[in-house]
Amino acid sequence: MLIERLRLRNFRNYASLDLNLFPGKNVLLGDNGQGKTNIIEAIYLCGTGKSYRTPRDVELIRWGESTFYTASRFLRKNGDLLVEVACSHERRKRVRLNGVHQDTSIEYIGAANVVIFGPDDLRIVKGGPSERRKFLDVEISAVHEGYRKDLSQYRRILAQRNAFLKDARYSHRSMHGRAAIDAWDEQLVSVGTRIMVKRAKVIKELSLMAQNAHKEISCDGILELKYSPSFHTEDTEDVNQALLTERWSTLFSNELLRLRRAEFMRGITLAGPHRDDMTFTLDGVEMRIFSSQGQQRTAVLALRLAELDFVRNEMGEDAILLLDDVSSELDPFKRAHLWKYIDRGIQTIITTTDKRTLNEFSKPAKVFKVRSGSVQEVTK
């Protein structure tokens, strides 16, 4: 997969930008605060449907303007794709794919596969469970339509069930009236179990890939990713997917029954995929608590490399790699491994303030000088 062109209108600090990108390495060179990361953000927005820097689309509108517009042309195995995203202060975000308006939320489209590595990635290891769930949901949704649909359905069921619990909490319904919660439980368990089983499968695959990548870039222990559902489960190493679904469905149902009184008292759902987690361990020790920041950063890089492998295995083509300020995030040894990895043909857009980064590449790169919201191609 490649991004061929990017167009911005009133996006962040860009009044207007039309950029043709190279199939290999594209380096955005410039001082801090000039707009390099804004280009990365726009590509990510077109690829995934949302910014990785803010949940508020209106914040992407250039100061003093009323609307932003972005467009990216992606070259894919199954056909070229033009993605257009626009938003104004008056209207919510609007998306068109090859000229066709999308009614479905952009959050679930996954139009193109992009992988990003940047300074904020440490939150995947150091942050709360919601950060890791977000990573998983974005990653799996991008390559599995069925998961996107299950996730959307689960969120609707969860919102309705929580509304019922909250209403029951304040209306003091009889237990006979509260028995209607059984219907919500049945739906929640059916969809939620499919989500959990899919997450467990993907985490197992990512763990093996990340472990291999980690061995190449660090001699500091064995990295593993582990899935942690919101209820206790037995060892699932050798259990097939059908049997695992059956077992977890029963465990999930039993957990909801066990927590029912507490749920009515608190007015929220206390078990399910929305409360799951994923842990990073190094030689069996949880990294969030006991590892150094350098070890955590290495683990995240290994995870991003595993993400590239995962996309290629699932989609049959490489994702687009976005690297935001890796010169300051990685030491020379890890950067050298990263350049070697992407030299096999992965299209990469790199932001940096350090011109010396260009000397580390073994293959040519297209270099753009970024200054005050303007971009100019330069000779390396």
N, C-alpha and C positions, 0 to 999 in steps of 0.2 A: 504494500500500500504506500502511496506517495501523496503528498500535497503539492500541487503544481503551482497554484496561485492563491494569493490572499489579498482581499480588498477590505479596507477599513474606511468608514465615514463617521466622524465625530465619536470615535471610540477612545476612551481615556484621554491621553494627550495628543491624539492624532486627529487632525482635521480631515486629512485625506491621505490614504496610502494605498498603492498598488505594488505588490511585491511578487516577483517570479522566483520560485525556490528551486534549488539544485537537488537532484535525486540523492546525493550523498550528504556530506556535512555542510551545514549552513551556520556560519558564525556571526552573531550579532555583537559587535564590538563597540564599547562606549563607556563613558563614566556612569556612575550611579545616578538614578533619577532622570534619565534621558528617554526612556520608553522601551527598553529592550524586553523587559518582562511583560509589558503590555502586549507585545506581539505573540509571545508564548501563550499568554492568557487567551488571546483571540483564537488561536489555532485550537487550543483545548476546548474552548467554548463551542466551536464548530464541530469538533469531533465527538464531544460527549453531551453537549446541550447545556452545560452550565459552567460557570467560572469556578476555579479552584481557590480563588482568593476572597470572594464575597458571595453570600446567598442573595444579595439584593441587586437585581439586574440594572436598576436605575443608576447605580453607582458607576456603571460602565459608560454612562453618557458623558461626553466631554463637557467641561464646565461652561455654562452659559448657553448650551444647546438643549434641544428638546427631545432628540431622537438619536440613537446610534444604529448603525447598520454594519454587518460583517458578512463576507461571502468567501467561501473556500471551495476550490475545485480539487476533489480527491480522485486519484486514479486507482481503481480497485480491480481485482481479478473478475469480479462479477458485474463490472460495468462502472463507468465514471459517475461521479456524484457531485452535484453542486449543492452545497449547503448554504442557506441564507438565514441569518438571525438578525432580528431587529427588535427594538424596545423603545418606548417613549414614556414620558412621565404620566401620560393619560391612559396608555394601553399596556397590557402585560406583554411579555415576550412572545414574539411571533416567529414561526419557523417554516421555511419552505425547503423541500427536497426535490431537486430537479424541477423547480417551478410549482410544485404541488404543496399547498398549505397543509400543515399537519395539525389535526385536531387532538391527537394523543399528546400527552405531556412530553416535552423534549427530554425530560429526565429518563425516559425509558426507550428513547429511540436508538442510541448507540450508533450513530450514523457512520462513524469511522473510529478506528482503534488508535488511540494515542496513549503513550506512557510517559509520565512526567517524573523527574527527579529534581528536587530542589531543597532549599533551606528548611521549609516547613515540614518535610517528610518525617522528621524525628517524632512528630506527634503520633504517627502510626504505632510506634513502640512506646513512647513516653505518655501519650495521652490516655483518655478514658476509653472504655469499651465502644462508645459511639463512633470514635475515630476509626477503629478497626472494622466495625460493622460497615461503615461508610465505604472504606476501601474495598471490602469484599463485595458489597452490593454493586458498586460501580464496575468492578472488574468482571464479575460474573454476568451482569446485565449486558455488558458490551458484546458478549459473544453468545449468549443464550436467550433467545426470545421468550421461551417458556418461563425462565426464571424472572424476567422482567414482568411478565403478566402475573405470575404468582405473587411477586413482591407488591405490585400495585393492588391486587385483590386483598392480600393480607392486611395492608395498611388501611383499606376501607373497612374490612371486618373489625380490625382492632379499634378503629375510631368509633364505630357503631357500638361495639361491646363496651368500650370505656364510657360512652355516653349513657348506655343503659345502667352500668354500675354506678355512675355518678348520680343519675336520676333516682335510682333505688336507694342510694345512701341518704338522700334528702327527703324522699317521699315516704320513707318507712313502709314500703310495700310488705305484704305478708310473704312468708316463705313460699306459699303456693304461687303467688305472682312472680316471685323471683325464680321459680323453676324454669321460666322462659330462657334463663341463661344457658340452659342445656343446648338450645338450638345454636346459640352463638359459639359455644364450646365446640360443637361438632364441626362447624365451618372453620373455626380457628385452627383446630387440630389437623384437619384435612390439608389445608393449604400450608400451614406453618411447618408441618412435618416434611413436606416436599422441599421447602426452603432449607431446612436444617440438613437434610440428607445431601442436598446439592452442595451446600457450604462445606460439609465434612469431606466430600469427595474432592472438591477443588483445593481445600487446604492441604489435604494429603498430597496432591500432585504438586502444589506450590512448594511444600516443605521439601520434597525431594530435589526439585530444581534449585531452590534457594540454598540448600545444603551443598550441592555441587558447586554453585557459583561462589559460595562463601569459602570453600576449600581453596579455590583458585586465587582469591584476593586476600586471604588471611590464614594464618596458621594458629589462630586463637580460638580453638575449640570447635565443637560440632553444633551447628545451628539447626534448630527444629521449630516448626510451627505446629501448634496444637489447637484443636477446636474445643471450646468450652461452652456447651449448651447451658441453658438456664436451670436445668435439672440434672441430677446425677444419672450417668449412663455407664453401662459396662464397656469393657474393651470391645472395639468394633473392627479390629485389624483384619480379621478373616471373614467378616460377615458380608454377604452379598447385599445389593441395594434393596431388593424386594423385602428381604428379611429384616434389614435395618429399618426400613420404613414402617414395617409392622410393629417392631419392638418400640421404636421411638414414638409412634402414635399412641401406644398404650401408656408409656411412661408420661407423655405429655398430658394425656387425659387425666391420669391419676394425680399429676401435680396440680392441675387446675382444680380438681376436687379437693385436694388437701388445702389449697390456698383460698378456697371460695369465701370463707368467712372473712378472712383478712382483706380480700378484694372488695367485698361489699362495704367493709368499714372504711377503706381508703379510697374507693371509687376508681380504681385503676386495675389493669391486667398485670399480674406479677410474674407471669411465666410465658415464654415463647421466644421466637427468633429476635424480637425487638430488645431482648435482654441478654442475648448471647455475647460471647467474647472469643477472641483468638489470642493466644499467648505466644511470645517469642522466648525460647529457652536456649541457653548456651551451656553445653555440657550438663543439661538437665536443670539449670538454675534460671529462674525467671529474669529476663533481661530488663524489664521495666524498672525493677527495684534494685538489682544488684550489679548491673553492667555500667561501664563508663560510657560517656557520650560518644567517644570514638568507636567503641564496640557497637553501640546502637546504630551509629551512622553506617558502619560496615554492614550490619544486618539489613538495613533499609536498602542499601545499594544491591545486596544480594537478592532481596525481594524484588526489586525493580527489574533486575536481569532475569529472574524467574518469571516475572510477568511477561516479558518479551517472549520467552520460550513458550509460555502458556498460550499466548495469543497466536503464535505461529502454529502450534499443534492443533488448536481449535479452528482457526480460520484458514490455514494453508498459506498465509502470507504474513510478512512482518508488520508490526505496528510502527507508527511514527514516534520517534523518541524525542522528548523535549527535556533539555538539560539547562536548568536555571542556576547560573553562577557556580558550576562545579569546581572551578579553580580554587575557590575559597572553602569548599565543602570537603574536598578529597585531597589526600596527599599524592605526590607524583606517582608512586607505585600503583595506587588504585586507579588514578586517571589513565595510566598507561594500559592497564587491563581493560578499562572501559573503552578506550579508543580501539584496541585490538578487537574487542567484541563487536563493535559497530562497523568495523572495516569490512565485514562480510557483505555489507550492502544495505544496512538499515539507514533510512533517511533520518537525519538528526538535525535539530535546531538548537544551537548552543548560545547562551548568553555569557559574556565575560567582560571584565574590565581590564584584563591582563593580556596585552598583545603577545606575550611570550607563550601563551597557550597554543598559538598557531604553529610554533616550532615543534610541538609534540606530535603532530599528525604525520603519519607515514603516507597517507593518501591525500590528494588535493581537497581543498574546501573552498566554498564560495563565501567571501567575507563582505559584510555590510557594516558600514559605519553609522551608528545611531547617535543623533544629536538633536535634542530639543524637539522631538516629535517628527523628525525627518530622517529618512534612510537613504544611503547612497552606497552602491556597490563599489568596492575598492579592490585593487590588485594586492594579493598576498605579499 
